[in-house]
């Protein structure tokens, strides 16, 4: 009976030129597939839920016991919210692994987190509104040229509307991701406006729903400044997370359009160079560096062709010589979404303006979690410096 040739022997029989052609075709197909996915992710983001996990909660006194998962094992502070949020909410301290369980100490608690409950656990700590912190707030919409953007207004403790922080979430993010920093903002004496921008979840869809990666979204931040001016505020700072940091910097470069004088910009793991982010995220998923570079260039071409995006307009490292406002910058060394090298480059380029905190071991927009007290102190000190005379409420962090 004749023996069937092996696959290897069949491949050896194929002319080398044909094999090279197949390899090139396969590589091109992989590049195309990666670029199509990458362009779609870059252009759109409408995440409905704050990142976290649902887990059963065991409780003994001031300790809770959670199953060991990537989220419950995260370094630093996390939050848990029972499925019935009215029953409680807690901030939990650093993890201690006990076999298949994680023990965390309760640092703060509102209401009661009951033993045996099922809860949402997350490094973003909160998943609701400022009411989850027991704070008064106004749920309103910012009028813009393309529709009304959902927003929260948290007035200053003392009632005097002197200064306001415009808080801007990131790509695929939501306003609740920044609630961790709200107590520090309150202590600093400023009011807060948490804004949503076009084509994000809950906001108006514009055109085909594509993001402009900071350029057009900055118009929604300028509209929020107009609202704040009408509400009686006299000056402002911008506070952006991830892509929100790029939006903040785009808005800060249009001072003639700002309804309020801008005193400074706070940036948490900001996207400063989108080309670099696209390449890095390709490598994050195991794509070799040379292939990620090819995919990145093709993603840039596809995004530009589909949306008209000008990547130079949102290249904040290139724009840094034009910056005029003081900047408070945090970035984590374990950030796999936005490479920390971007923050390093900005701090090196503008040491005259940038106060930089490079947080060892912190993941993307998780710098606060590793050292809440230190982060809050840096935030409050920066606001006191750029907004002299603001009425500090309570005891500020040292």
For each residue, the residues with C-beta under 8 A, 3 or more apart:
1:
2:
3:
4:
5: 9 10 13
6: 9 10
7: 10 11
8: 11 12
9: 5 6 12 13
10: 5 6 7 13 14
11: 7 8 14 19
12: 8 9
13: 5 9 10
14: 10 11 18 19
15: 18 19
16: 19 20
17: 20 21
18: 14 15 21 22
19: 11 14 15 16 22 23
20: 16 17 23 24
21: 17 18 24 25
22: 18 19 25 26
23: 19 20 26 27
24: 20 21 27 28
25: 21 22 28 29
26: 22 23 29 30
27: 23 24 30 31 291
28: 24 25 31 32
29: 25 26 32 33
30: 26 27 33 34 291
31: 27 28 34 35 291 294 295 298
32: 28 29 35 36 298
33: 29 30 36 37
34: 30 31 37 38 282 287 291 295 298 299
35: 31 32 38 39 295 298 299 301 302
36: 32 33 39 40 302
37: 33 34 40 41
38: 34 35 41 42 278 281 282 295 296 299 302
39: 35 36 42 43 299 302 303 306
40: 36 37 43 44
41: 37 38 44 45
42: 38 39 211 213 274 278 299 303
43: 39 40 209 210 211 303 306 307
44: 40 41 199 209 210 211
45: 41 171 172 173 199 200 201 211
46: 172 199 200 201 209
47: 51 172 173 174 201
48: 201
49: 52 127
50: 122 124 126 127 174 176 177
51: 47 122 123 124
52: 49 71 120 121 122 123 124 127
53: 69 70 71 72 120 121 122
54: 83 118 119 120 121
55: 66 67 69 72 80 118 119 121
56: 66 67 116 117 118 119
57: 64 65 66 80 82 113 114 115 116 117 118 119
58: 64 65 66 101 115 116
59: 63 64 65 113 114 115 116
60: 63 65 115
61:
62: 105 106
63: 59 60 103 104 105 106
64: 57 58 59 80 90 92 103 104 106 113
65: 57 58 59 60 98 101 102 103
66: 55 56 57 58 69 72 80 101 102 104 121
67: 55 56 72 100 101 102
68: 72 73 97 100 101 102
69: 53 55 66 72 73 121
70: 53 73 74
71: 52 53 74 78 121 122 123
72: 53 55 66 67 68 69 78 95 102 104 121
73: 68 69 70 95 97 102
74: 70 71 78 95 123 363 366 369
75: 94 95 361 362 369 370
76: 94 123 362 366 369 370 371 372
77: 91 92 93 94 107 123 125 368 369 372
78: 71 72 74 91 92 104 121 122 123 125 369
79: 89 90 91 92 121 122 124 125 126
80: 55 57 64 66 89 90 92 113 119 120 121
81: 85 88 89 119 120 126 127 128 132
82: 57 85 87 88 89 113 114 117 118 119 120
83: 54 117 118 119 120
84: 87 117
85: 81 82 88 89 128 132
86: 111
87: 82 84 111 112 113 114 117
88: 81 82 85 109 110 111 112 113 114
89: 79 80 81 82 85 109 110 111 113 126 132
90: 64 79 80 106 107 108 109 110 113
91: 77 78 79 106 107 108 109 125
92: 64 77 78 79 80 104 105 106 107
93: 77 104 105 106 107
94: 75 76 77 104
95: 72 73 74 75 102 103 104
96: 102 103 104
97: 68 73 101 102
98: 65 101 102 103
99:
100: 67 68
101: 58 65 66 67 68 97 98
102: 65 66 67 68 72 73 95 96 97 98
103: 63 64 65 95 96 98
104: 63 64 66 72 78 92 93 94 95 96
105: 62 63 92 93
106: 62 63 64 90 91 92 93 109 113
107: 77 90 91 92 93
108: 90 91
109: 88 89 90 91 106 112 113
110: 88 89 90 132 133 134
111: 86 87 88 89
112: 87 88 109
113: 57 59 64 80 82 87 88 89 90 106 109 117 119
114: 57 59 82 87 88 117
115: 57 58 59 60
116: 56 57 58 59
117: 56 57 82 83 84 87 113 114
118: 54 55 56 57 82 83
119: 54 55 56 57 80 81 82 83 113
120: 52 53 54 80 81 82 83 127
121: 52 53 54 55 66 69 71 72 78 79 80
122: 50 51 52 53 71 78 79 125 127
123: 51 52 71 74 76 77 78 363 366 369
124: 50 51 52 79 127 176 177 180
125: 77 78 79 91 122 179 180 369
126: 50 79 81 89 132 133 176 179 180
127: 49 50 52 81 120 122 124 132 176
128: 81 85 131 132 176 179
129: 132 137 139 152 176
130: 133 135 136 137 152 154 179 182
131: 128 134 135 137
132: 81 85 89 110 126 127 128 129 179
133: 110 126 130 179 182 183
134: 110 131
135: 130 131 154 182 186
136: 130 154 155
137: 129 130 131 152 153 154 155
138: 152 153 154 155
139: 129 150 151 152
140: 151 152 153 227
141: 148 149 150 151
142: 148 149 151 193 195 220 223 224 227
143: 148 223 227
144: 147 148 149 198 219 220 223
145: 219 223
146: 198 204 206 219
147: 144 198 203 204 206
148: 141 142 143 144 204
149: 141 142 144 195 196 197 198 203 204 220 223 224
150: 139 141 175 196 202 203
151: 139 140 141 142 175 193 194 195 196 224 227
152: 129 130 137 138 139 140 175 192 193 194
153: 137 138 140 191 192 193 231
154: 130 135 136 137 138 182 185 186 191 192 193 194
155: 136 137 138 159 161 191
156: 159 160 161 162 163 186 189 190 191 391 393
157: 186 189 393 394
158: 189 391 393
159: 155 156
160: 156 391
161: 155 156 164 191 231 232 233 234
162: 156 189 190 233 234 235 387 389 390 391
163: 156 189 190 191 233 234 235 236 237 263 383 387 390
164: 161 190 191 192 193 228 233 235 236 237 260
165: 185 190 191 192 193 236 237 238 239 266 383
166: 193 195 221 224 225 228 236 237 238 239 248
167: 175 178 181 185 192 193 194 195 239 240 244
168: 195 197 221 238 239 240 241 244 245 247 248
169: 173 174 175 177 178 194 196 200 241 242 244
170: 173 177 240 241 242 243 244 245 271 365
171: 45 211 242 243 271
172: 45 46 47
173: 45 47 169 170 177 200 241 242 243 244
174: 47 50 169 177 196 200 201 202
175: 150 151 152 167 169 178 179 194 195 196
176: 50 124 126 127 128 129 179
177: 50 124 169 170 173 174 180 241 365
178: 167 169 175 181 182 194 239 241
179: 125 126 128 130 132 133 175 176 182
180: 124 125 126 177 368 369 372
181: 167 178 184 185 239 368 375 376 379
182: 130 133 135 154 178 179 185 186 192
183: 133 186 187 376
184: 181 187 188 375 376 379 380 397
185: 154 165 167 181 182 188 190 192 239 379 383
186: 135 154 156 157 182 183 192 393
187: 183 184 376 380 392 393 394 395 396 397
188: 184 185 379 380 383 384 390 392 393 396
189: 156 157 158 162 163 383 387 390 391 392 393
190: 156 162 163 164 165 185 237 383 387 390
191: 153 154 155 156 161 163 164 165 228 233
192: 152 153 154 164 165 167 182 185 186
193: 142 151 152 153 154 164 165 166 167 224 227 228
194: 151 152 154 167 169 175 178
195: 142 149 151 166 167 168 175 220 221 224
196: 149 150 151 169 174 175 200 201 202 203 220
197: 149 168 200 203 217 220 221 247
198: 144 146 147 149 203 204 205 206 216 217 220
199: 44 45 46 203 204 205 206 209 210 211
200: 45 46 169 173 174 196 197 203
201: 45 46 47 48 174 196
202: 150 174 196
203: 147 149 150 196 197 198 199 200 220
204: 146 147 148 149 198 199
205: 198 199 209
206: 146 147 198 199 209 216
207: 210
208: 306 307
209: 43 44 46 199 205 206
210: 43 44 199 207 306 307 309
211: 42 43 44 45 171 199 217 243
212: 215 216 217 307 309 314
213: 42 217 243 246 271 274 309 311 314
214: 217 218 243 246 247 249 250 271 313 314
215: 212 218 250 309 310 313 314
216: 198 206 212 219
217: 197 198 211 212 213 214 220 221 243 247 250
218: 214 215 221 222 247 248 250 251 254
219: 144 145 146 216 222 223
220: 142 144 149 195 196 197 198 203 217 223 224
221: 166 168 195 197 217 218 224 225 238 247 248 251
222: 218 219 225 226 251 254 257 258 259
223: 142 143 144 145 149 219 220 226 227
224: 142 149 151 166 193 195 220 221 227 228
225: 166 221 222 228 229 236 251 258 259 260
226: 222 223 229 230 259
227: 140 142 143 151 193 223 224 230 231
228: 164 166 191 193 224 225 231 233 236 259 260
229: 225 226 232 233 259 260
230: 226 227
231: 153 161 227 228
232: 161 229
233: 161 162 163 164 191 228 229 236 260
234: 161 162 163 260 261
235: 162 163 164 260 261 262 263 387
236: 163 164 165 166 225 228 233 258 260 261 262 263
237: 163 164 165 166 190 262 263 264 265 266 383 386 387
238: 165 166 168 221 248 251 252 262 264 265 266
239: 165 166 167 168 178 181 185 248 265 266 267 268
240: 167 168 170 243 244 245 246 247 248 249 265 266 267 268 270
241: 168 169 170 173 177 178 244 245 268 269 270 365
242: 169 170 171 173 245 268 269 270 271 337 338 364 365
243: 170 171 173 211 213 214 217 240 246 247 271
244: 167 168 169 170 173 240 241 247 248 270
245: 168 170 240 241 242 248 249 267 268 269 270 271 272
246: 213 214 240 243 249 250 270 271 272 274 314 316
247: 168 197 214 217 218 221 240 243 244 250 251
248: 166 168 218 221 238 239 240 244 245 251 252 265 266 267 270
249: 214 240 245 246 252 253 265 267 270 272 316 319 323
250: 214 215 217 218 246 247 253 254 313 314
251: 218 221 222 225 238 247 248 254 258
252: 238 248 249 255 262 265 323 325
253: 249 250 319 322 323
254: 218 222 250 251 257 258
255: 252 258 262 324
256:
257: 222 254
258: 222 225 236 251 254 255 261 262
259: 222 225 226 228 229
260: 164 225 228 229 233 234 235 236
261: 234 235 236 258
262: 235 236 237 238 252 255 258 265 325
263: 163 235 236 237 325 326 386 387
264: 237 238 325 326 327 328 382 383 386 387
265: 237 238 239 240 248 249 252 262 325 326 327 328
266: 165 237 238 239 240 248 327 328 379 382
267: 239 240 245 248 249 270 327 328 329 330
268: 239 240 241 242 245 330 331 365 367 368
269: 241 242 245 330 331 332 335 337 338 343 364 365 367
270: 240 241 242 244 245 246 248 249 267 316 329 331 338 342 343
271: 170 171 213 214 242 243 245 246 274 277 314 338 342
272: 245 246 249 315 316 317 338 342 343 345 346
273: 276 277 315 316 317 342
274: 42 213 246 271 277 278 311 314 315
275: 278 279 296 300 311 315
276: 273 279 280 339 341 342
277: 271 273 274 280 281 337 338 339 342
278: 38 42 274 275 281 282 295 296 299 300
279: 275 276 282 283 292 293 295 296
280: 276 277 283 284 292 336 337 338 339
281: 38 277 278 284 285 337
282: 34 38 278 279 285 287 291 292 295 296
283: 279 280 286 287 288 289 292
284: 280 281 336 337
285: 281 282
286: 283
287: 34 282 283 291 292 295
288: 283 291 292
289: 283 292 293
290: 293 294
291: 27 30 31 34 282 287 288 294 295
292: 279 280 282 283 287 288 289 295 296
293: 279 289 290 296 297
294: 31 290 291 297 298
295: 31 34 35 38 278 279 282 287 291 292 298 299
296: 38 275 278 279 282 292 293 299 300
297: 293 294 300 301
298: 31 32 34 35 294 295 301 302
299: 34 35 38 39 42 278 295 296 302 303
300: 275 278 296 297 303 304 311
301: 35 297 298 304 305
302: 35 36 38 39 298 299 305 306
303: 39 42 43 299 300 306 307 309 311
304: 300 301 307 308 309 310 311
305: 301 302
306: 39 43 208 210 302 303
307: 43 208 210 212 303 304
308: 304
309: 210 212 213 215 303 304
310: 215 304 313 314
311: 213 274 275 300 303 304 314 315
312: 315 318
313: 214 215 250 310
314: 212 213 214 215 246 250 271 274 310 311
315: 272 273 274 275 311 312 318 319
316: 246 249 270 272 273 319 320 346
317: 272 273 320 342 345 346 349
318: 312 315
319: 249 253 315 316 322 323
320: 316 317 323 346 349 350
321: 349 350
322: 253 319
323: 249 252 253 319 320 327 350 353
324: 255 353
325: 252 262 263 264 265 353
326: 263 264 265 353 355 382 385 386
327: 264 265 266 267 323 346 350 353 354 355
328: 264 265 266 267 355 357 378 379 382
329: 267 270 343 346 347 354 355 356 357
330: 267 268 269 357 359 367 368 375 378
331: 268 269 270 335 338 340 342 343 344 356 357 358 359 362 367
332: 269 335 340 359 360 361 362 363 364 366 367 370
333: 340 358 359 360 361 362
334: 361 362 363
335: 269 331 332 338 339 340 362 363 364
336: 280 284 363 364
337: 242 269 277 280 281 284 364
338: 242 269 270 271 272 277 280 331 335 342 364
339: 276 277 280 335 342
340: 331 332 333 335 343 344 358
341: 276 344 345
342: 270 271 272 273 276 277 317 331 338 339 345 346
343: 269 270 272 329 331 340 346 347 356 358
344: 331 340 341 347 348 358
345: 272 317 341 342 348 349
346: 272 316 317 320 327 329 342 343 349 350 354 356
347: 329 343 344 350 351 354 356 358
348: 344 345 351
349: 317 320 321 345 346
350: 320 321 323 327 346 347 353 354
351: 347 348 354
352:
353: 323 324 325 326 327 350
354: 327 329 346 347 350 351
355: 326 327 328 329 378 382
356: 329 331 343 346 347
357: 328 329 330 331 367 375 378
358: 331 333 340 343 344 347
359: 330 331 332 333 362 367 370 371
360: 332 333
361: 75 332 333 334 370
362: 75 76 331 332 333 334 335 359 366 367 369 370
363: 74 123 332 334 335 336 366
364: 242 269 332 335 336 337 338
365: 170 177 241 242 268 269
366: 74 76 123 332 362 363 369 370
367: 268 269 330 331 332 357 359 362 370 371 375
368: 77 180 181 268 330 371 372 375 376
369: 74 75 76 77 78 123 125 180 362 366 372
370: 75 76 332 359 361 362 366 367
371: 76 359 367 368 374 375
372: 76 77 180 368 369 375 376
373: 376 377 397
374: 371 377 378
375: 181 184 330 357 367 368 371 372 378 379
376: 181 183 184 187 368 372 373 379 380 397
377: 373 374 380 381 396 397 398
378: 328 330 355 357 374 375 381 382
379: 181 184 185 188 266 328 375 376 382 383
380: 184 187 188 376 377 383 384 392 396 397
381: 377 378 384 385 396 397
382: 264 266 326 328 355 378 379 385 386
383: 163 165 185 188 189 190 237 264 379 380 386 387 390
384: 188 380 381 387 388 390 392 396
385: 326 381 382 388
386: 237 263 264 326 382 383
387: 162 163 189 190 235 237 263 264 383 384 390
388: 384 385
389: 162
390: 162 163 188 189 190 383 384 387
391: 156 158 160 162 189
392: 187 188 189 380 384 396
393: 156 157 158 186 187 188 189
394: 157 187
395: 187
396: 187 188 377 380 381 384 392
397: 184 187 373 376 377 380 381
398: 377
